[in-house]
Amino acid sequence: MVQTNYSTPPTDWSQETLIAAADEEIPTIDYFSLFSDDPDRRSTALDCLSTACEHYGFFNLVNHGIPAGVIGGALRGIADFFEQTTVEEKSKYKKGDPGARILWDARCHAGENREHLKLLTRPTFHCPPNPPSFREALREYERRFHEVKMGLARAMSLILVHEESYIEKAFDLESGFDVAAMNRYPPNFQSKGTLGLAEHTDPGFIISLIQDTDGGLQILTHQGQWIDVHIPPNAILIQLGDQLEVLTNGKYKSHIHRVLVGDYRTRRISLGILHGPFVEQFVAPTSEFMDDADSTAYRGTTYSDALQANGRYEIEVQSCIEQLRMLPL
């Protein structure tokens, strides 16, 4: 196994005092039922999706049609990349060209403990060539989830404006800018603090997440309480992204979340894909979610400008939701 040397940040981070999180049941959405031929079953599933999006902002997706072997294969491929690739090879993907489509880094300090790889998966697929199993497994999972993403866009559009293609058109999703963010979190005895990743929101339409070990992720609810997130086997966690919050003028909201390493004695692998609009798509609140022209709560911007507001690289997929909000929540 190749050992990674985690870099030291340029400045010291103070230790965060973490709030004890609660165990709260997360909504579960049956994907198949959203498209059932049984009108009662479909109506019930759409009502559940509406509640999950408006009152939670996240949910576990089950019965989505992606085989467990495909999910497991993607996570094993990611682990193979982190553990079999030398630091010298990985370092080729450290920050350089602002137009980079693959980025790698490793950090170990009080505010962040992880090794991560980010790469563009759509509209074109980019991936390190080795190990070959990694590229193939990730491509297969991404290809299958793309269909699920488009289905969720149709279902959400129905419950928002009763028109299936609304979100797809508003974001130009078929040309969307999707970034896979893969993380290797160290066991707690190798970390320098309790945080794997500090609190943040994510840009995009939705974020899909799978991981090889349950636990570690915490989400801040609408009520201001941190909850521990548990993802059942073969389920996919869906979180709403910043641009969906902007488009709906705050009806749907992205959520602050963080990752802890303090209680875990084994390394963990996660794969989150940030499914975004087309980079040049201008995203702003639409009339369906405003009482009048003066009730907009967000500034409009292209997705590219939003991604670069707090970062040099689009592929860093940094949130700028605070800059886009015009009114207090």
Secondary structure, 3 states (H helix, E strand, C coil): CCCCCCECCCCCCCCCCCCCCEECCCCEEECHHHHCCCHHHHHHHHHHHHHHHHHHCEEEEECCCCCHHHHHHHHHHHHHHHHHCCHHHHHHHCCCCCCCCEEEEEEEECCEEEEEEEEEEECCCCCCCCCHHHHHHHHHHHHHHHHHHHHHHHHHHHHHHCCCCHHHHHHCHHHCCEEEEEEEECCHHHCCCCEEEEEECCCCCEEEEEECCCCCEEEECCCCCEEECCCCCCCEEEEECHHHHHHCCCCCCCCCEEEECCCCCCCEEEEEEEECCCCCCEECCCHHHCCCHHHCCECCEEHHHHHHCCCCCHHHCCCCHHHHECCCC
